[in-house]
Amino acid sequence: MILPDCLSAIFLTALFAGQGVAIELDITDERSIKNAAATAAYNMMSNYHGNESGQVPGKLPDTWWEGGAMFMTLIQYWFWTGDASYNEVTAQGMLWQKGRDDYFPANYSNYLGNDDQVFWGLAAITAAELNFPEKSGEPSWLSLAQGVFNTQVPRWDTSSCDGGLRWQIWPYQAGYTTKNAISNGGLFQLAARLGRYTKNQTYIDWAEKIWDWSATTPLLKTADWNIADTTTTEANCQDHGDLQWTYNYGTYLSGAGYMYNLTDGGEKWKKAIDGLLGTTVAKFFPEKYGGDIMSEISCEPNMMCDRNQDCFKGFLSSWLTFITTVAPYTREQIIPKILASAQAAAKQCSGGDSRTDCGRRWYQQDKWDGSKSLESDMSALSVFSSSMITHKKAHQAPLTAETGGTSKSNPSAGSDHKEQQPDQPKPITTGDRAGASIMTFFFACGWIASVSWLVYGG
């Protein structure tokens, strides 16, 4: 039996380092999957120091949003494997960064984007849906997700493009005139999941609103189910930055899955799942690599992904896996690709000082590609954990308040936080408030200037 704490991962890492071999993964063996996931989790957390004396809980060097993404991945790891080794550090970081119960902490609020904030909200709703342990005297996970929603909805901007969230919150930020897929898709996904969990019509209505608005722009082209990364207010949101990223598709696809479940298989949402899933498979599981192994196609071929982009496959892995629980008809299409991707990722986990650090490219490589990062370990951990879906006796969908979810609702969470935003348009709603975000200041400033040569220059 696998050890129930990080001692198993330490032992396995030392063992693999001595042998100099990749992580062993037999997807038919539950113990093998748990061991692989434990090793990836240990490697990832070896790069985290927020729980050490003098450090800031929940904060990773030079990035804030990735802390939320990392904790979301650890919550999913706990759910799939039962290993609670990192539960305490996860709860500590999640609560330390909660701000005014809205994941908009004052220390970082001057440079955060909407997409930065939303990843913490998605981590919180994940904790609520999976009954991740809560702390006495602290806000519930559900209320923290609601706090993000309640700080983001007032940022819905009808002064341009008839709606939509801007990428950045403040006019002095690079990217303020951009409206992007991950900010709007992130809030859509959060609203859909809050709507499903609480059955509160406000969240459901906002999910519909965000989806319908997105479909009027290149951010969600329902004619061919293509998602543009960005559009701009200068062009009234009719231009498009067409770099293709897994997490953009994953966030809209995930939200559609929750809406499908919420509406008992509504035709609108089945069409959305089918369309987006078809495009996702065609783009990010390329036939030239066998058709079953995930690839971040816009940066992996020339090995020019940055640390943010190294995270993205992990998000798509977990969101696709959970879609099979809220829209079970997708299982036959999705699960073989998760399992194949996990097997390929394991072969990449054979480098670095530990000899089990995970590289970036999963496809067509039987050994480490020479790259390593916390983010690549995070993606590997996510796809390994997701492989446990075939060993769960009951493929239960994420919980709701009606099906056993214990996290308590606070619809007004974060509502007392009045932002001073110069030149910010007035909110379009009188009572509905919201919140969501991703990308660091450095990512925000550098992305537009560098992304073209980054992706196409190799």
C-alpha positions as CSV (number, residue, x, y, z in Angstrom):
1,M,0.0,0.0,0.0
2,I,1.2,3.5,-0.8
3,L,2.4,5.5,2.2
4,P,-0.2,8.1,3.1
5,D,2.2,11.1,3.2
6,C,5.2,12.6,1.5
7,L,7.6,10.0,2.8
8,S,6.5,7.8,-0.1
9,A,7.4,10.5,-2.6
10,I,10.8,11.1,-0.9
11,F,11.6,7.4,-1.0
12,L,10.6,7.1,-4.6
13,T,12.5,10.2,-5.7
14,A,15.7,8.9,-4.0
15,L,15.1,5.5,-5.6
16,F,14.7,6.9,-9.1
17,A,17.6,9.2,-8.7
18,G,19.8,6.3,-7.9
19,Q,18.6,4.4,-10.9
20,G,18.5,7.3,-13.3
21,V,15.3,6.2,-14.9
22,A,12.0,7.8,-15.7
23,I,9.0,7.6,-13.5
24,E,7.4,4.3,-13.9
25,L,3.7,4.5,-14.7
26,D,1.3,1.6,-15.3
27,I,-2.1,3.1,-15.9
28,T,-3.8,-0.2,-15.1
29,D,-2.2,-0.2,-11.6
30,E,-3.7,2.2,-9.0
31,R,-0.6,2.0,-6.9
32,S,1.6,2.9,-9.8
33,I,-0.4,6.0,-10.6
34,K,-0.3,7.1,-7.0
35,N,3.4,6.6,-6.8
36,A,4.0,8.6,-10.0
37,A,1.7,11.4,-8.8
38,A,3.4,11.4,-5.4
39,T,6.9,11.8,-7.0
40,A,5.7,14.7,-9.3
41,A,4.0,16.4,-6.3
42,Y,7.2,16.1,-4.2
43,N,9.3,17.5,-7.1
44,M,6.9,20.4,-7.6
45,M,6.7,21.3,-3.9
46,S,10.5,21.1,-3.6
47,N,10.4,24.5,-5.4
48,Y,7.9,26.0,-3.0
49,H,9.1,27.8,0.1
50,G,6.1,29.8,1.2
51,N,5.6,27.7,4.3
52,E,9.2,28.4,5.6
53,S,10.1,31.0,8.2
54,G,10.3,34.5,6.7
55,Q,8.5,33.5,3.5
56,V,5.1,34.5,2.2
57,P,2.5,31.6,2.3
58,G,0.9,31.0,-1.1
59,K,3.5,33.1,-3.0
60,L,5.8,31.7,-5.7
61,P,8.9,33.8,-6.8
62,D,8.0,36.4,-9.5
63,T,4.4,35.2,-9.8
64,W,1.2,35.4,-7.8
65,W,-1.4,33.7,-9.9
66,E,0.5,30.4,-10.1
67,G,0.1,29.9,-6.4
68,G,-3.6,29.5,-6.9
69,A,-3.0,27.1,-9.8
70,M,-0.6,25.0,-7.8
71,F,-3.0,24.7,-4.9
72,M,-5.9,23.8,-7.2
73,T,-3.6,21.0,-8.6
74,L,-2.8,19.8,-5.1
75,I,-6.5,19.8,-4.1
76,Q,-7.2,17.6,-7.1
77,Y,-4.2,15.4,-6.2
78,W,-5.6,14.9,-2.8
79,F,-9.1,14.1,-4.2
80,W,-7.8,11.5,-6.7
81,T,-5.2,9.8,-4.6
82,G,-6.2,10.3,-1.0
83,D,-2.7,11.6,-0.1
84,A,-3.2,14.4,2.4
85,S,0.5,15.3,2.7
86,Y,0.1,18.8,1.3
87,N,-3.3,19.6,2.7
88,E,-2.0,21.8,5.5
89,V,0.3,23.8,3.3
90,T,-2.4,24.2,0.7
91,A,-4.9,25.5,3.2
92,Q,-2.3,27.8,4.7
93,G,-1.5,29.4,1.3
94,M,-5.1,29.6,0.2
95,L,-6.1,31.4,3.3
96,W,-3.1,33.6,3.6
97,Q,-3.7,35.1,0.1
98,K,-7.5,35.5,0.5
99,G,-7.4,39.3,0.7
100,R,-10.8,40.6,1.8
101,D,-12.3,37.2,1.2
102,D,-12.0,37.9,-2.6
103,Y,-8.4,36.9,-3.6
104,F,-7.5,40.5,-4.3
105,P,-4.8,41.0,-1.6
106,A,-3.6,44.6,-1.2
107,N,0.1,43.6,-1.6
108,Y,-0.4,42.7,-5.2
109,S,-3.6,44.4,-6.3
110,N,-1.8,47.2,-8.1
111,Y,-0.6,44.9,-10.9
112,L,-3.0,42.0,-11.0
113,G,-5.1,41.1,-14.0
114,N,-8.5,39.6,-14.0
115,D,-7.1,36.3,-15.1
116,D,-4.7,36.2,-12.1
117,Q,-7.5,36.5,-9.7
118,V,-9.8,34.0,-11.3
119,F,-7.4,31.1,-10.9
120,W,-7.6,31.5,-7.1
121,G,-11.4,31.6,-7.4
122,L,-11.3,28.4,-9.5
123,A,-9.0,26.8,-6.8
124,A,-11.6,27.8,-4.2
125,I,-14.6,26.4,-6.0
126,T,-12.6,23.2,-6.7
127,A,-12.0,22.9,-2.9
128,A,-15.8,23.4,-2.3
129,E,-16.9,20.9,-4.9
130,L,-14.5,18.2,-3.6
131,N,-15.1,18.8,0.2
132,F,-11.5,19.8,0.8
133,P,-11.1,20.2,4.6
134,E,-12.0,23.7,5.9
135,K,-10.5,25.6,8.8
136,S,-12.6,26.6,11.8
137,G,-13.0,30.4,12.1
138,E,-11.9,30.9,8.4
139,P,-14.2,31.7,5.4
140,S,-15.5,28.7,3.6
141,W,-14.0,27.7,0.2
142,L,-17.4,28.4,-1.5
143,S,-17.5,31.9,0.0
144,L,-14.0,32.7,-1.3
145,A,-15.1,31.7,-4.8
146,Q,-18.1,33.9,-4.4
147,G,-15.9,36.7,-3.3
148,V,-13.9,36.5,-6.5
149,F,-17.2,36.5,-8.5
150,N,-18.4,39.5,-6.5
151,T,-15.3,41.6,-7.3
152,Q,-15.2,40.8,-11.0
153,V,-18.7,41.3,-12.2
154,P,-18.5,45.1,-11.5
155,R,-15.6,45.2,-13.9
156,W,-17.8,44.0,-16.8
157,D,-17.1,46.8,-19.3
158,T,-19.9,48.0,-21.5
159,S,-18.0,51.2,-22.5
160,S,-16.4,49.1,-25.3
161,C,-17.4,46.0,-27.2
162,D,-20.8,46.0,-25.5
163,G,-19.4,44.0,-22.6
164,G,-16.6,41.7,-21.5
165,L,-13.8,41.8,-19.0
166,R,-10.5,43.6,-19.8
167,W,-7.4,41.6,-19.4
168,Q,-5.9,44.1,-16.9
169,I,-7.8,45.9,-14.2
170,W,-6.0,49.3,-14.2
171,P,-5.6,51.8,-17.1
172,Y,-1.9,52.2,-16.5
173,Q,-1.3,48.5,-17.1
174,A,-0.1,47.1,-20.4
175,G,-2.9,45.0,-21.7
176,Y,-5.7,47.3,-20.3
177,T,-7.2,47.7,-23.8
178,T,-7.2,43.9,-24.4
179,K,-10.1,41.6,-23.7
180,N,-8.8,38.0,-23.6
181,A,-10.2,34.5,-23.6
182,I,-8.8,33.4,-20.2
183,S,-10.3,36.3,-18.2
184,N,-13.7,36.0,-19.8
185,G,-13.6,32.2,-20.0
186,G,-12.4,32.0,-16.4
187,L,-15.3,34.1,-15.1
188,F,-17.7,32.0,-17.3
189,Q,-16.4,28.8,-15.8
190,L,-16.5,30.2,-12.2
191,A,-20.1,31.4,-12.7
192,A,-21.2,28.1,-14.2
193,R,-19.7,26.2,-11.3
194,L,-21.2,28.5,-8.7
195,G,-24.5,28.2,-10.4
196,R,-24.4,24.5,-10.3
197,Y,-23.2,24.3,-6.7
198,T,-25.7,26.8,-5.3
199,K,-28.6,26.8,-7.9
200,N,-28.5,30.6,-7.5
201,Q,-30.0,32.1,-10.6
202,T,-27.6,35.1,-10.5
203,Y,-24.6,32.9,-11.3
204,I,-26.5,31.0,-13.9
205,D,-27.6,34.2,-15.7
206,W,-24.0,35.5,-15.6
207,A,-22.6,32.3,-17.1
208,E,-25.1,32.6,-20.0
209,K,-24.3,36.3,-20.4
210,I,-20.5,35.8,-20.5
211,W,-20.9,32.9,-23.0
212,D,-23.3,34.8,-25.2
213,W,-21.1,37.9,-25.2
214,S,-17.9,35.9,-26.0
215,A,-19.7,34.4,-29.0
216,T,-20.1,37.9,-30.5
217,T,-16.3,38.2,-30.6
218,P,-13.4,36.2,-31.9
219,L,-12.8,34.9,-28.4
220,L,-15.5,32.3,-29.0
221,K,-16.3,31.6,-32.7
222,T,-19.1,29.2,-32.6
223,A,-19.2,28.8,-36.3
224,D,-15.9,26.8,-36.3
225,W,-15.4,26.5,-32.5
226,N,-12.2,28.4,-32.6
227,I,-11.0,30.5,-29.6
228,A,-8.8,33.5,-30.2
229,D,-6.4,34.4,-27.3
230,T,-7.1,38.1,-27.4
231,T,-9.1,40.9,-29.0
232,T,-8.8,44.7,-28.4
233,T,-11.1,47.5,-27.5
234,E,-9.5,49.7,-30.3
235,A,-11.1,47.4,-32.9
236,N,-14.3,47.0,-31.0
237,C,-13.3,43.4,-30.2
238,Q,-13.4,42.3,-33.8
239,D,-9.7,41.8,-34.3
240,H,-8.0,38.7,-33.0
241,G,-4.8,37.4,-31.6
242,D,-4.8,33.8,-32.8
243,L,-2.2,32.0,-30.8
244,Q,-3.8,28.8,-29.7
245,W,-3.5,27.7,-26.0
246,T,-4.9,24.7,-24.3
247,Y,-6.2,26.5,-21.2
248,N,-8.3,28.9,-23.3
249,Y,-10.2,25.9,-24.8
250,G,-10.2,24.2,-21.4
251,T,-11.9,27.0,-19.5
252,Y,-14.8,27.5,-21.9
253,L,-15.2,23.8,-22.4
254,S,-15.2,23.1,-18.7
255,G,-17.8,25.8,-18.1
256,A,-20.0,24.4,-20.8
257,G,-19.7,21.0,-19.2
258,Y,-21.0,22.3,-15.9
259,M,-23.8,24.1,-17.6
260,Y,-24.7,20.9,-19.5
261,N,-25.0,19.1,-16.1
262,L,-26.9,22.0,-14.5
263,T,-29.5,22.1,-17.3
264,D,-29.9,18.3,-17.4
265,G,-28.2,18.0,-20.8
266,G,-29.4,21.2,-22.4
267,E,-29.1,21.2,-26.2
268,K,-27.1,24.5,-26.2
269,W,-24.5,23.1,-23.9
270,K,-24.2,19.7,-25.6
271,K,-23.6,21.5,-28.9
272,A,-20.9,23.6,-27.1
273,I,-19.2,20.6,-25.6
274,D,-19.2,18.7,-28.9
275,G,-17.9,21.7,-30.9
276,L,-15.2,22.7,-28.5
277,L,-14.1,19.2,-27.7
278,G,-13.8,18.4,-31.3
279,T,-11.6,21.4,-31.9
280,T,-9.6,20.8,-28.7
281,V,-8.8,17.2,-29.8
282,A,-7.9,18.2,-33.3
283,K,-5.6,21.0,-32.3
284,F,-3.9,19.8,-29.1
285,F,-3.7,16.1,-29.7
286,P,-2.1,16.3,-33.1
287,E,-2.4,13.3,-35.5
288,K,1.3,13.7,-36.4
289,Y,2.1,12.8,-32.8
290,G,-0.3,9.8,-32.8
291,G,-3.5,11.7,-32.0
292,D,-3.7,10.8,-28.3
293,I,-0.9,12.9,-26.6
294,M,-1.4,16.4,-25.6
295,S,0.8,19.2,-26.9
296,E,1.0,22.9,-26.3
297,I,1.3,23.5,-30.0
298,S,2.1,27.2,-30.0
299,C,5.4,26.9,-28.2
300,E,6.5,23.3,-27.7
301,P,7.8,22.5,-31.2
302,N,10.6,25.0,-30.8
303,M,10.9,24.6,-27.0
304,M,10.1,28.3,-26.4
305,C,7.3,28.0,-23.8
306,D,7.6,30.3,-20.8
307,R,6.8,29.3,-17.3
308,N,3.2,30.3,-17.6
309,Q,2.7,28.2,-20.7
310,D,4.3,25.2,-19.1
311,C,1.3,25.1,-16.7
312,F,-1.4,25.1,-19.3
313,K,-1.6,21.4,-20.3
314,G,-2.1,20.5,-16.6
315,F,-5.3,22.7,-16.5
316,L,-6.7,21.1,-19.7
317,S,-5.9,17.6,-18.3
318,S,-7.9,18.2,-15.1
319,W,-10.7,20.0,-16.7
320,L,-11.2,17.4,-19.4
321,T,-11.2,14.7,-16.8
322,F,-13.9,16.4,-14.7
323,I,-16.0,17.0,-17.8
324,T,-16.3,13.2,-18.0
325,T,-18.1,13.3,-14.6
326,V,-20.5,16.1,-15.4
327,A,-21.1,15.0,-19.1
328,P,-20.5,11.3,-18.9
329,Y,-21.1,10.7,-22.6
330,T,-17.6,12.3,-23.3
331,R,-15.8,9.5,-21.4
332,E,-14.9,7.4,-24.4
333,Q,-13.5,10.3,-26.2
334,I,-11.5,11.9,-23.4
335,I,-10.2,9.3,-21.1
336,P,-8.0,7.4,-23.6
337,K,-6.2,10.7,-24.3
338,I,-5.7,11.5,-20.6
339,L,-4.2,8.0,-20.1
340,A,-1.9,8.2,-23.2
341,S,-0.8,11.7,-22.2
342,A,0.0,10.5,-18.7
343,Q,2.1,7.6,-20.0
344,A,4.0,9.9,-22.3
345,A,4.6,12.5,-19.5
346,A,6.0,9.8,-17.3
347,K,8.7,9.1,-19.8
348,Q,9.7,12.8,-19.7
349,C,10.1,12.7,-16.0
350,S,13.7,11.5,-16.0
351,G,15.9,14.6,-15.7
352,G,17.4,17.2,-13.4
353,D,19.1,16.6,-10.1
354,S,16.4,14.2,-8.9
355,R,16.4,12.3,-12.2
356,T,12.6,12.5,-12.0
357,D,12.1,16.1,-12.9
358,C,9.6,16.4,-15.7
359,G,10.3,18.0,-19.1
360,R,8.0,20.0,-21.2
361,R,7.2,17.9,-24.3
362,W,5.3,14.7,-23.8
363,Y,5.0,13.5,-27.4
364,Q,7.5,11.4,-29.3
365,Q,10.2,11.5,-26.7
366,D,11.2,8.5,-24.6
367,K,13.6,10.5,-22.4
368,W,13.9,13.9,-20.7
369,D,13.9,16.9,-23.2
370,G,16.4,18.9,-21.0
371,S,13.9,21.4,-19.6
372,K,12.6,21.5,-16.0
373,S,10.4,23.8,-14.0
374,L,7.9,23.7,-11.2
375,E,5.3,24.4,-13.9
376,S,6.2,21.3,-15.9
377,D,6.1,19.2,-12.7
378,M,2.6,20.7,-12.1
379,S,1.3,19.7,-15.5
380,A,2.7,16.2,-15.0
381,L,1.2,15.9,-11.6
382,S,-2.2,17.0,-13.0
383,V,-2.3,14.4,-15.8
384,F,-1.0,11.6,-13.4
385,S,-3.7,12.4,-10.8
386,S,-6.3,12.6,-13.5
387,S,-5.4,9.0,-14.6
388,M,-7.0,7.8,-11.4
389,I,-10.4,8.4,-13.0
390,T,-10.4,4.8,-14.2
391,H,-9.9,3.5,-10.7
392,K,-12.7,5.4,-9.0
393,K,-15.5,3.0,-8.2
394,A,-18.0,5.7,-8.7
395,H,-17.3,8.4,-11.2
396,Q,-19.2,10.9,-9.1
397,A,-19.5,14.4,-10.4
398,P,-18.1,17.3,-8.2
399,L,-20.5,17.9,-5.3
400,T,-23.1,20.5,-4.9
401,A,-25.0,21.8,-1.9
402,E,-27.7,19.2,-2.8
403,T,-25.4,16.2,-3.3
404,G,-23.2,16.4,-0.2
405,G,-21.1,19.5,-0.6
406,T,-20.5,21.0,2.9
407,S,-19.0,24.4,2.1
408,K,-21.3,27.1,3.2
409,S,-22.5,29.9,0.9
410,N,-22.0,33.6,1.5
411,P,-23.5,35.4,-1.5
412,S,-22.2,38.8,-0.3
413,A,-18.6,37.7,0.2
414,G,-16.2,40.4,-1.0
415,S,-19.0,42.9,-1.6
416,D,-17.6,45.5,0.8
417,H,-14.4,45.8,-1.2
418,K,-14.7,49.1,-3.1
419,E,-11.9,49.5,-5.6
420,Q,-10.7,52.9,-6.6
421,Q,-10.2,52.5,-10.3
422,P,-9.4,55.7,-12.2
423,D,-11.4,56.0,-15.5
424,Q,-13.0,52.6,-14.8
425,P,-16.4,52.2,-16.4
426,K,-19.4,52.0,-14.1
427,P,-20.7,48.5,-13.5
428,I,-23.7,47.4,-15.5
429,T,-25.5,45.7,-12.6
430,T,-27.0,47.0,-9.4
431,G,-26.7,43.9,-7.3
432,D,-24.6,41.3,-9.0
433,R,-20.9,41.6,-8.1
434,A,-17.9,39.5,-9.2
435,G,-14.2,38.5,-9.3
436,A,-11.5,36.6,-11.4
437,S,-7.8,36.8,-12.8
438,I,-4.4,35.2,-14.0
439,M,-0.9,36.3,-15.4
440,T,1.8,38.1,-13.5
441,F,2.9,41.7,-14.0
442,F,5.9,40.5,-15.8
443,F,3.8,38.2,-18.0
444,A,1.4,41.0,-18.6
445,C,4.1,43.5,-19.8
446,G,6.1,41.0,-21.7
447,W,3.5,39.0,-23.5
448,I,2.4,41.3,-26.2
449,A,5.9,42.5,-27.0
450,S,7.6,39.1,-27.1
451,V,5.0,36.5,-28.0
452,S,5.4,36.6,-31.8
453,W,9.1,35.9,-31.8
454,L,8.8,33.6,-28.9
455,V,6.5,31.3,-30.8
456,Y,7.5,31.7,-34.4
457,G,11.2,32.7,-34.0
458,G,12.5,29.1,-33.7
